[in-house]
Amino acid sequence: MTNKLLKGLVATAVVAALAGCNGSDDDTTKVPTTCAEAGDACTVFTVLHTNDNHGRFFENKYGEYGMAARKTLIDQIRAEVEANGGETLLLSGGDINTGVPESDLQDARPDFVGMNLIGYDAMAVGNHEFDNPLSVVDMQRELAEFPMLAANIYDKASGKRYFDAYKVFDVNGLRIAVVGLTTEDTAKIGNPEFISGLEFTDPKEELKKVIADIKAANEADLIFATTHMGHYADGANGGNAPGDVALARAMTEGDLAAVIGGHSQNPVCMEGNAYDPNFKPGAECKPDVQNGTYIMQAHEWGKYVGRADFEYFNGELHLAGYKLIPVNLKEKNEAGDRVLIGEAIEPDATVLEVLQQYQDKGQEELLKVIGSTDDKLEGDRGVVRKQQTNMGRLIAEAQRTKVNADFAVMNSGGVRASIEAGEITYKDVLTVQPFGNSITLSTLTGAEITEYLNVVATVDIGAEGSGAYPQLAGIKMDVDCEAKTVAISDINGKGYSADATYTFTVPSYNAAGGDGYPALTPVMTGYVDAEVLATYIEGIGAIKAADYAPVAGDIQFLNSNSPLACQR
């Protein structure tokens, strides 16, 4: 027990004893029900959090988010909390890597430098930390001035954890253990080339082990988890691995105080067991509570800083206030102008100066115009993971054209952004396809392709959509979502025969078994996805978006809640 807590409890006991002496025999000691009543026996502290940075170290073209403004906001909150007798803890829910070319080309060095300047205390290891070879992961770990935590990632060769499982922080006199956990899906959605030597175990079972160890050593007063597992309302994770709700429900009530999460990239603002349909940036936000555990997530990209103000007394944790604070976010008004939400946050001058150098270096080769499009090429996560889109088909067409294949399969998780109408730069292409996967070429019989697509095309996307959902070009078929079978009617205008052979492309990530696709033994073409797309666009020049719009009837999903995908 800390000195502050001991002092407070003794003071409470003295007050209670005096009250007993002066009162009747029926008087009982009043148990404090508020922090004010508890007095010195109440400890206050604040947890700040972000997640899924995905390379957004710099503000966007509208002046939204960015680490320099985040630094200013966090310093302001720290000063306020300290003035009121509290202390702060700053956590990240992971996925620092992948998403913006300026960051990707520099292996997220600017992002980790920015996190150091802001003063993060710990981060969960995200699945996209493994989009690079382990040598890059190790470089980032050396660069980070804070621990990267993951209790459920093991090195197969040594049998030891690859990262620290947890760290204990002294926060205003309270010992808070922060345990890191990473989604089991990393084994499926991580690049097999880079993670073959790692094992990703069940986070629920690992957390139980770690909690038992912490308790046995009497190391902490409270246990938090910083996770990269995803928040799925009421535990409905669909085709994704179980997330934070399932984690909280699997623990003994009272063991896990809070979960600071990431991965699903949603603002966790709840109305009962469902997401609050009325939540808008800057509005009230109620975090999830499951089995006595608070669960929080701050959307993505540093758009918000989550702020949880806690009070600890009577051996219990109480949430005094919670909000997602927008970082220079803007919304369009009726006139179509972007209007700032809340107060403007001035970027920190030092952080801005440091990160500007990285931004300038990254942009040198990215602004070359390579073509144009007459309409939006749809790659938004909430759309492309649930239906065929013109962007998905454009990418698939580019890949099969490059190697003269009959058809193409492109996983939606590899499509990371849209391209708006207008000029297209190489930077736009890299934002859409940041992973650097190679294009593979396979030759199979019609029967073998049917078996392959029985798995690939029938993925249950769940409510949030799935990155495994395939974007397709050059093939026509019906997909029976209940039977999990496909009936192919045509491949590349050649009809279909179970005995005939056909060629098709798949990104190297999926050919190696990523996203749960059946592993292939293809020809490795050596062509990189972003370069293939850029070359294709440059060769055409003016892209007509309608030319890549899905053709009605080409891909039909049967026995599904959605006509566009398999969905329970």
Solvent accessible surface area in square Angstrom, and as a share of the most:
residue,aa,sasa,rsa
1,M,139,0.62
2,T,22,0.13
3,N,130,0.67
4,K,76,0.32
5,L,17,0.08
6,L,92,0.46
7,K,136,0.58
8,G,1,0.01
9,L,76,0.38
10,V,81,0.47
11,A,49,0.38
12,T,42,0.25
13,A,60,0.46
14,V,80,0.46
15,V,99,0.57
16,A,22,0.17
17,A,59,0.46
18,L,107,0.53
19,A,58,0.45
20,G,45,0.43
21,C,110,0.66
22,N,132,0.68
23,G,35,0.34
24,S,70,0.45
25,D,152,0.79
26,D,126,0.65
27,D,77,0.40
28,T,124,0.72
29,T,83,0.48
30,K,147,0.62
31,V,96,0.55
32,P,16,0.10
33,T,97,0.56
34,T,64,0.37
35,C,26,0.15
36,A,93,0.72
37,E,85,0.38
38,A,7,0.05
39,G,41,0.40
40,D,83,0.43
41,A,7,0.05
42,C,8,0.05
43,T,2,0.01
44,V,44,0.25
45,F,3,0.01
46,T,4,0.02
47,V,0,0.00
48,L,0,0.00
49,H,0,0.00
50,T,6,0.03
51,N,3,0.02
52,D,0,0.00
53,N,7,0.04
54,H,3,0.02
55,G,0,0.00
56,R,26,0.09
57,F,1,0.01
58,F,35,0.14
59,E,67,0.30
60,N,43,0.22
61,K,175,0.74
62,Y,79,0.30
63,G,22,0.21
64,E,16,0.07
65,Y,14,0.05
66,G,3,0.03
67,M,0,0.00
68,A,8,0.06
69,A,3,0.02
70,R,3,0.01
71,K,35,0.15
72,T,25,0.14
73,L,13,0.06
74,I,0,0.00
75,D,52,0.27
76,Q,105,0.46
77,I,6,0.03
78,R,56,0.20
79,A,63,0.49
80,E,81,0.36
81,V,9,0.05
82,E,128,0.57
83,A,88,0.69
84,N,110,0.56
85,G,44,0.43
86,G,4,0.04
87,E,78,0.35
88,T,33,0.19
89,L,3,0.01
90,L,1,0.01
91,L,0,0.00
92,S,2,0.01
93,G,0,0.00
94,G,0,0.00
95,D,2,0.01
96,I,2,0.01
97,N,3,0.01
98,T,9,0.05
99,G,3,0.03
100,V,27,0.15
101,P,2,0.01
102,E,1,0.00
103,S,0,0.00
104,D,38,0.20
105,L,107,0.53
106,Q,16,0.07
107,D,41,0.21
108,A,2,0.01
109,R,97,0.36
110,P,0,0.00
111,D,0,0.00
112,F,0,0.00
113,V,27,0.16
114,G,0,0.00
115,M,2,0.01
116,N,26,0.13
117,L,61,0.31
118,I,1,0.00
119,G,29,0.28
120,Y,10,0.04
121,D,42,0.22
122,A,0,0.00
123,M,0,0.00
124,A,0,0.00
125,V,0,0.00
126,G,0,0.00
127,N,5,0.03
128,H,22,0.10
129,E,0,0.00
130,F,0,0.00
131,D,25,0.13
132,N,29,0.15
133,P,58,0.36
134,L,45,0.22
135,S,79,0.51
136,V,21,0.12
137,V,0,0.00
138,D,52,0.27
139,M,45,0.20
140,Q,0,0.00
141,R,78,0.29
142,E,152,0.68
143,L,57,0.28
144,A,12,0.09
145,E,139,0.62
146,F,16,0.07
147,P,27,0.17
148,M,5,0.02
149,L,0,0.00
150,A,0,0.00
151,A,0,0.00
152,N,0,0.00
153,I,0,0.00
154,Y,41,0.16
155,D,35,0.18
156,K,119,0.51
157,A,102,0.79
158,S,66,0.42
159,G,50,0.48
160,K,144,0.61
161,R,80,0.29
162,Y,41,0.16
163,F,7,0.03
164,D,92,0.48
165,A,12,0.09
166,Y,59,0.22
167,K,89,0.38
168,V,49,0.28
169,F,25,0.11
170,D,106,0.55
171,V,4,0.03
172,N,22,0.11
173,G,21,0.20
174,L,0,0.00
175,R,61,0.22
176,I,0,0.00
177,A,0,0.00
178,V,0,0.00
179,V,0,0.00
180,G,0,0.00
181,L,0,0.00
182,T,0,0.00
183,T,2,0.01
184,E,54,0.24
185,D,16,0.08
186,T,0,0.00
187,A,62,0.48
188,K,70,0.30
189,I,42,0.21
190,G,1,0.01
191,N,17,0.09
192,P,29,0.18
193,E,112,0.50
194,F,47,0.20
195,I,11,0.06
196,S,79,0.51
197,G,34,0.32
198,L,7,0.03
199,E,85,0.38
200,F,23,0.10
201,T,31,0.18
202,D,43,0.22
203,P,3,0.02
204,K,40,0.17
205,E,83,0.37
206,E,5,0.02
207,L,0,0.00
208,K,85,0.36
209,K,113,0.48
210,V,2,0.01
211,I,6,0.03
212,A,56,0.44
213,D,83,0.43
214,I,2,0.01
215,K,116,0.49
216,A,92,0.71
217,A,61,0.47
218,N,101,0.52
219,E,57,0.25
220,A,21,0.16
221,D,40,0.21
222,L,18,0.09
223,I,12,0.06
224,F,0,0.00
225,A,0,0.00
226,T,0,0.00
227,T,0,0.00
228,H,0,0.00
229,M,2,0.01
230,G,0,0.00
231,H,0,0.00
232,Y,8,0.03
233,A,23,0.18
234,D,71,0.37
235,G,23,0.22
236,A,64,0.50
237,N,34,0.17
238,G,20,0.19
239,G,33,0.31
240,N,33,0.17
241,A,12,0.10
242,P,48,0.30
243,G,4,0.04
244,D,0,0.00
245,V,1,0.00
246,A,28,0.21
247,L,0,0.00
248,A,0,0.00
249,R,107,0.39
250,A,34,0.26
251,M,11,0.05
252,T,98,0.57
253,E,121,0.54
254,G,70,0.67
255,D,28,0.15
256,L,2,0.01
257,A,14,0.11
258,A,0,0.00
259,V,0,0.00
260,I,0,0.00
261,G,0,0.00
262,G,0,0.00
263,H,23,0.10
264,S,9,0.06
265,Q,20,0.09
266,N,19,0.10
267,P,33,0.21
268,V,0,0.00
269,C,3,0.02
270,M,9,0.04
271,E,103,0.46
272,G,66,0.63
273,N,75,0.39
274,A,55,0.43
275,Y,64,0.24
276,D,37,0.19
277,P,107,0.67
278,N,112,0.57
279,F,33,0.14
280,K,137,0.58
281,P,48,0.30
282,G,50,0.48
283,A,44,0.34
284,E,125,0.56
285,C,4,0.03
286,K,120,0.51
287,P,17,0.11
288,D,3,0.02
289,V,79,0.46
290,Q,13,0.06
291,N,52,0.26
292,G,43,0.42
293,T,2,0.01
294,Y,37,0.14
295,I,1,0.00
296,M,0,0.00
297,Q,0,0.00
298,A,1,0.01
299,H,40,0.18
300,E,19,0.08
301,W,57,0.20
302,G,2,0.02
303,K,34,0.15
304,Y,6,0.02
305,V,0,0.00
306,G,0,0.00
307,R,27,0.10
308,A,0,0.00
309,D,35,0.18
310,F,2,0.01
311,E,40,0.18
312,Y,23,0.09
313,F,6,0.03
314,N,65,0.33
315,G,57,0.55
316,E,102,0.46
317,L,27,0.14
318,H,60,0.27
319,L,44,0.22
320,A,64,0.49
321,G,27,0.26
322,Y,26,0.10
323,K,104,0.44
324,L,4,0.02
325,I,32,0.16
326,P,16,0.10
327,V,0,0.00
328,N,14,0.07
329,L,13,0.06
330,K,64,0.27
331,E,92,0.41
332,K,129,0.55
333,N,68,0.35
334,E,191,0.86
335,A,84,0.65
336,G,42,0.40
337,D,83,0.43
338,R,94,0.34
339,V,69,0.40
340,L,60,0.30
341,I,23,0.11
342,G,61,0.58
343,E,153,0.68
344,A,80,0.62
345,I,17,0.09
346,E,134,0.60
347,P,34,0.21
348,D,36,0.19
349,A,80,0.62
350,T,83,0.48
351,V,2,0.01
352,L,61,0.30
353,E,118,0.53
354,V,43,0.25
355,L,1,0.01
356,Q,68,0.30
357,Q,119,0.53
358,Y,54,0.20
359,Q,18,0.08
360,D,75,0.39
361,K,135,0.57
362,G,5,0.05
363,Q,47,0.21
364,E,132,0.59
365,E,141,0.63
366,L,4,0.02
367,L,101,0.50
368,K,127,0.54
369,V,73,0.42
370,I,13,0.06
371,G,11,0.10
372,S,37,0.24
373,T,6,0.04
374,D,95,0.49
375,D,83,0.43
376,K,63,0.26
377,L,0,0.00
378,E,37,0.17
379,G,0,0.00
380,D,59,0.30
381,R,82,0.30
382,G,48,0.46
383,V,47,0.27
384,V,0,0.00
385,R,25,0.09
386,K,64,0.27
387,Q,59,0.26
388,Q,28,0.12
389,T,6,0.04
390,N,24,0.12
391,M,0,0.00
392,G,0,0.00
393,R,56,0.20
394,L,0,0.00
395,I,1,0.00
396,A,0,0.00
397,E,24,0.11
398,A,1,0.01
399,Q,1,0.00
400,R,39,0.14
401,T,78,0.45
402,K,69,0.29
403,V,27,0.16
404,N,136,0.70
405,A,7,0.06
406,D,10,0.05
407,F,0,0.00
408,A,0,0.00
409,V,0,0.00
410,M,4,0.02
411,N,6,0.03
412,S,0,0.00
413,G,11,0.10
414,G,4,0.04
415,V,3,0.02
416,R,46,0.17
417,A,20,0.15
418,S,25,0.16
419,I,6,0.03
420,E,111,0.50
421,A,60,0.46
422,G,33,0.32
423,E,123,0.55
424,I,0,0.00
425,T,24,0.14
426,Y,64,0.24
427,K,49,0.21
428,D,45,0.23
429,V,0,0.00
430,L,27,0.14
431,T,29,0.17
432,V,0,0.00
433,Q,1,0.01
434,P,17,0.11
435,F,39,0.16
436,G,45,0.44
437,N,13,0.06
438,S,27,0.17
439,I,0,0.00
440,T,0,0.00
441,L,38,0.19
442,S,8,0.05
443,T,83,0.49
444,L,40,0.20
445,T,39,0.22
446,G,0,0.00
447,A,44,0.34
448,E,80,0.36
449,I,0,0.00
450,T,30,0.17
451,E,118,0.53
452,Y,10,0.04
453,L,0,0.00
454,N,35,0.18
455,V,76,0.44
456,V,2,0.01
457,A,1,0.01
458,T,5,0.03
459,V,33,0.19
460,D,21,0.11
461,I,1,0.01
462,G,7,0.07
463,A,69,0.54
464,E,61,0.27
465,G,4,0.04
466,S,10,0.07
467,G,11,0.10
468,A,9,0.07
469,Y,1,0.00
470,P,0,0.00
471,Q,1,0.00
472,L,8,0.04
473,A,3,0.02
474,G,20,0.19
475,I,9,0.05
476,K,88,0.37
477,M,4,0.02
478,D,49,0.25
479,V,0,0.00
480,D,37,0.19
481,C,16,0.10
482,E,139,0.62
483,A,62,0.48
484,K,109,0.46
485,T,61,0.35
486,V,13,0.07
487,A,64,0.50
488,I,16,0.08
489,S,75,0.48
490,D,28,0.15
491,I,0,0.00
492,N,59,0.30
493,G,69,0.66
494,K,126,0.53
495,G,26,0.25
496,Y,73,0.28
497,S,50,0.32
498,A,48,0.37
499,D,127,0.66
500,A,39,0.30
501,T,88,0.51
502,Y,7,0.03
503,T,35,0.20
504,F,0,0.00
505,T,0,0.00
506,V,1,0.00
507,P,2,0.01
508,S,7,0.04
509,Y,20,0.08
510,N,0,0.00
511,A,4,0.03
512,A,47,0.36
513,G,21,0.20
514,G,0,0.00
515,D,11,0.06
516,G,38,0.37
517,Y,9,0.04
518,P,43,0.27
519,A,77,0.59
520,L,29,0.14
521,T,140,0.82
522,P,30,0.19
523,V,94,0.54
524,M,109,0.49
525,T,34,0.20
526,G,57,0.55
527,Y,87,0.33
528,V,60,0.35
529,D,5,0.02
530,A,4,0.03
531,E,67,0.30
532,V,1,0.01
533,L,1,0.01
534,A,5,0.04
535,T,60,0.35
536,Y,41,0.15
537,I,0,0.00
538,E,88,0.39
539,G,70,0.67
540,I,82,0.41
541,G,26,0.25
542,A,69,0.53
543,I,2,0.01
544,K,124,0.53
545,A,4,0.03
546,A,84,0.65
547,D,93,0.48
548,Y,21,0.08
549,A,42,0.32
550,P,63,0.40
551,V,80,0.46
552,A,104,0.81
553,G,46,0.44
554,D,29,0.15
555,I,29,0.15
556,Q,81,0.36
557,F,16,0.07
558,L,79,0.39
559,N,96,0.49
560,S,34,0.22
561,N,113,0.58
562,S,17,0.11
563,P,105,0.66
564,L,82,0.41
565,A,0,0.00
566,C,4,0.02
567,Q,44,0.19
568,R,190,0.69
